[in-house]
Amino acid sequence: MMGMATTPQNQTRAGEFLTPAELARRWRWHPESIRRLLRQERLPSLRLSRKRIIPLADIQHYETEHLTGVSRQVRQLKEVRDV
């Protein structure tokens, strides 16, 4: 489509989606915590019939914006172990 903005959301290809259960396993969270994020519209998702899927690009963006503190702590622990 001409004039369509190029964003991660509209560049997602088939197979680059996770279900809430798959995302819960990836983040080691309870599945209800993921569903709460979706209900609060803090994490974009698509609804297919009664199922929700979450584009991987949106997951990665959320991880970068909201979960970087965890990554920073993990990096610091690794640096301490390497010393």
VENRASUL-V142523 format. One record per pair of residues at least 12 apart in sequence whose ideal C-beta (glycine too) atoms are under 10 Angstrom apart, sorted by the first residue. I is the first residue (numbers start at 0). GAP is how many residues later the second one is. If there is no record, write none. Layout:
BEGIN
I_GAP ; I_GAP
END
This chain:
BEGIN
6_50 ; 6_51 ; 6_54 ; 7_47 ; 7_48 ; 7_49 ; 7_50 ; 7_52 ; 7_53 ; 8_35 ; 8_37 ; 8_46 ; 8_48 ; 8_49 ; 8_52 ; 9_45 ; 9_47 ; 10_44 ; 10_46 ; 11_34 ; 11_41 ; 11_43 ; 11_44 ; 11_45 ; 11_46 ; 12_42 ; 12_43 ; 12_44 ; 14_41 ; 15_37 ; 15_38 ; 15_39 ; 15_40 ; 15_41 ; 15_43 ; 15_44 ; 16_28 ; 16_29 ; 16_31 ; 16_35 ; 16_36 ; 16_37 ; 16_38 ; 16_39 ; 16_40 ; 16_41 ; 16_42 ; 17_16 ; 17_27 ; 17_34 ; 17_35 ; 17_36 ; 17_37 ; 17_38 ; 17_40 ; 17_41 ; 18_12 ; 18_15 ; 18_26 ; 18_32 ; 18_33 ; 18_34 ; 18_35 ; 19_12 ; 19_13 ; 19_14 ; 19_15 ; 19_16 ; 19_17 ; 19_18 ; 19_23 ; 19_25 ; 19_31 ; 19_32 ; 19_33 ; 19_34 ; 20_13 ; 20_14 ; 21_12 ; 21_31 ; 21_32 ; 21_37 ; 22_12 ; 22_14 ; 22_15 ; 22_20 ; 22_22 ; 22_29 ; 22_30 ; 22_31 ; 22_33 ; 22_36 ; 22_39 ; 25_30 ; 25_33 ; 25_37 ; 26_32 ; 26_35 ; 26_36 ; 26_40 ; 26_43 ; 33_18 ; 33_20 ; 34_17 ; 36_17 ; 36_25 ; 36_29 ; 37_14 ; 37_16 ; 38_13 ; 41_20 ; 41_24 ; 42_12 ; 42_15 ; 42_16 ; 42_18 ; 42_19 ; 42_23 ; 43_13 ; 43_14 ; 43_15 ; 43_17 ; 43_18 ; 44_13 ; 44_14 ; 45_12
END
